[in-house]
Amino acid sequence: MKAKQLVERFEQFAPKRLAMAKDPIGLQIGSLNQEIHKVMTTLDVRPEVVDEAIDHQVDFIFAHHPVMFHPAHNLDLDDPQNEMYAKIIANRITVYAAHTNLDAADGGMNDWLAEALQLSDLSGLVPAFDESVFRLTVQIPKVYATAVRMSLVDAGAQASAGQYSGYTYEIDGTVYYVPKAGADPTMGAAGEPNEIEDSRLEFEVPQRNLHHVLKTLSDVHPLEKPLYNLIRLEDKKHHYTMGRIGNLPRSMSVREFAEDCKRTFAVSGLRVIANNLEQPIKRVAILGGDGGKFFRLAQQKGADAYVTGDVYYHTGHDMLAANFPVIDPGHHIESICIPKLADLFKRWSDQNHWQLAVYQSTINTDPFTFM
């Protein structure tokens, strides 16, 4: 398979348009037309990670953090970073990064972190992107309705209704028609009156899935030309957000919660910003990466405490002044993406019959050691 097949499927899940401005996501090095056989998931692309990829005959590195935040000013191979680029190219490894688009994606980074903390009753924290939603109406002979409906739902023609997914609407009727001379009807004979039991299917389709859904409709619809209608729902948008707010399984003190974070994210140390470690908390906000600047928003949205990384010294003072407890377990908790991305890729590989091995990086790229 080609690298672009995996990327196209991933970008249905986490479209590039969800990324923050100037975030250098996407293809970093190599070619999306390259044939690939083994993908490695990683948080960071570091020299030791590239060596690991070479040792395991990986030809596609899929990372969360872009490798080229600060492009090289020269190609001096005595620089370890430049030497790493040279190794990637020499070993024909394609490198791709999904950063803030993965942070904002439904079922992406921040949902994984919230799930790790067992948060429930989730809502979004930081608005990221509003996406158009379309109503797709498909007319089809009833005998084909179930198969076509399932194919379109699998392609992304679905909406969520409360605790339910794959929500669609179907109504049955009868179609009367006479195929003209020269027609090649799927059902009935040319020049003769016909009637068939028909179904009308209605779906809601987010913009990110629209192209794939319409292509699938063209592939699976039994008629010469699929009959469908598409309307943009002007009063309905899908709201993407970075970060999540949710309820802990039980109320606990800041101290207990900090210890729980330490165990959950397997860190040897973390920073706690709080006036009172015994303060009870129940509703918690979490945002992977550097999210200190959003602490006031988390407080305004009803969180009792906030989990994020890379909190700055003076921002910590502001948090204390606001009497808002913050747990900083570091940026590296985003390494949760390594197994989660691997699970996604394995599932897609099985569904699409790709010949693709998936390897999870075992290198710890956290630059900090707690003494």
Helices and strands as residue ranges (DSSP letters): H 3-13, G 16-18, E 26-29, E 38-42, H 47-55, E 60-63, H 80-90, E 94-97, H 100-104, H 109-116, E 120-141, H 142-155, E 159-161, E 164-167, E 169-177, E 194-206, H 207-220, E 227-253, H 254-264, E 271-273, E 280-290, G 292-294, H 295-300, E 305-309, H 313-321, E 326-328, G 331-336, H 337-352, E 357-360
